[in-house]
Amino acid sequence: MTRSRPVASPQDRPLRAVSGRATLLHRFEQALASADGTAGAHCIHELWMRGEIGLNVEPMLGRLWAAARGVVPDWLPMRHVDWLPLVYDVAARFESTRRGRSNVYLVLLDYRDSRSDPYGVYVGMSRYAPGVRFEQHKAGIRAAGGVLQRGLEVLTGPTAHLQGLARADAAAIEERLAEALRAAGLFVQGGH
């Protein structure tokens, strides 16, 4: 019988204790060589959380997707967003002890054509899994206009701990999370 490794979430930051950028880059190269999407994702995520510039992160994302396309975890965004560490910090402040079937989710919005900050975020709540709800928005099913027109991808990582909540808790967290992200200086839609 083989034991599977426990899957670390991005909030856990399993590589936080790894000292030095060079060590993380070496581990990233090892992950690429073995097509280990999860290990590579954690390397990129840790560098990102430490402030690695987008000019470096973007090519790493591309290399990882090319080397391990089928096994990259869905919580790793497909593009660099400089404020992602802030979103993790803000979202970590929220929790619910009551379980249910509602999920809080975030969608990255594209404002490169109209704002100096090229990205915004949509905060939503649904009984559907975040990826399914995103696809509904994009298909025009009970769609928020901002997500339908500008939605790029679901930012799964920051709200991974806000899945399977009681509906009332999810609704309250959706609203408070949107307010907190606005207060942190992000352009936010949704959260109602």
N, C-alpha and C positions, 0 to 999 in steps of 0.2 A: 504494500500500500504506500503510495506516495503522498506526501503532505504538500498542500499548496501553501505558498507564502501568503500571509495576510496582506490584503491590498491596503496600502496607505492612501489616505485621501490627501488632496493638496493642502487642506487646512493643517494637517499634521506636520507638514514640511519635514519629511523624514531625512532630508539632507542638510537641515539647519546646522547641525554640529560639524559638518565637513568644513575644514578650514581651507581657505584659499580658492581663488577662481581657477587656478591651474588644475587642482584636483578635480573640481567639478567638470572642467572641460575634458580631462582625461576620462572620467567616468562616462561622459557623454559619447566620446569616441568609442568606448567599449560597448555602449548600448547600441550605437549604430552598427558596429561590426556584428553584433549578435541579433540584430533586428528586434531589440527589446524596447518596445514602444513605451512601456510604463517607466522603465529606468531612465530612458531618454527624456520623457516628459518631466519627471521629477528633477532632472538636472537643469533643464531649461527653466522650469518653474522657480527653482531656487535661485538661479542667476537673476531672473526677472525680479523676484522679491528683494534681491540685494541691490537692485537699481541698474542692472545691465541695460545698456542703451539699445534702442530698437534696431539700430544699424547692425548690431551683432545678433540680436534675437531672431529677426526675420529670416536670415539664412539658416540658422539652426532649426527653426520650425520647418522650413522647406526640406532640409536634409533629413529630418526625422520622419516627416510624412512620406518622403520618397523611400526611405529604408524600411519603415515599419508600418506602412499605411493601414493595414488591417488590425493592428494591435495598439495604436495610439489611443490612450483613454480620452473619452469625450469631454473631460473637464479641461483639457489643454486647448486654449484658443488657437485659431488658425492664423492669427495676425497679432502683432505687437500693439498693445495699448498701454501707454506709459502710466496710467492711473490704476491699473489692475491691483497692485499691492494695497492701495487705499481702499478699494472695493472689498477686498478680503478683510481688512481691519474693521471696516464699518459693518459688514454683514455678520462678522463674528460676535458682535454685541447682542445679536438677537437669537432667541431660542424659545422653544415651546416644550413643555413637559407632557402635553396631551397629544396623543397619537390620533391620526385620522387619515383621510384620503386626499388632502389638499397639499399643493406644492407651491412654494414661492420660487420665482425664476427671474432671471435677468437676460435681456437681449441687447447685444451690441448694435447701436444704430450708427449709420453712416451719414455724416454731415460735412463731408469734404467739399461739397459744392456750395455751402452757404454759411459756414461758421469758421472761426479761427481755430477752435478745438475741433478736430475732424470727427470725433466720436462722441456719442451720447449713449445713454442707457435707458432701457425701458424696464420698469419693475412691474411684474404681473403675478397673478395667483390663479391656479386652476386645479381641477381634479385630475387633469391629464398630466402625464410626464412632461417636463419642460421641452424636450425635443419634439414630442408630438404636438404640443400646443404651439410651438414655433411654426411647425409645418402648417397647422391650421391657419395661423395668422397669414402666412405667405400665400395660402390658397384662398384667402378672403373669407374664411369661416369665422364669424364673430371676431373679425380682425380689428385691431387697433390700427388706425391709419399710419402712424409712425412706423410700426413694425412691418406692415404690408409694404410700404414704400421704401423704408430705409433699413429694415432689419438685415443684419449680416449673419449673425450666429448667436446661439445661446451661450452665455457665460456660465457654464455649469458649476465650476469649481467653487466660487464664493458662496453659493447657496446650497451646496450639497447637503449640509446639515439641516436645511429647512424643507425637507421632503417628508411627506406622510404626516402632516399636521392636522389637528382639528381645524375645521373650516373657520371658526371664529378667530382662532389664534392666527391662522394664515392671513386672514383679511387684515387683522390689526398689524401684523408684522409687515405685510405688503405696504401699508400706508406709512408706518413709522420708518421703514427702510428707505422708501423714496424720499421722505423728509430729511433723513440723516445724510443721504447721498447728495441731496441738493445743498444742505448746509455745509458739506465738505467741498463744495464748489463744482460738482459735476452737473452737466445738463441732463435732466431726468424727465422722462415722460412716464405716464402710467401712475401706479401707486394709489389707485382710488378704490 
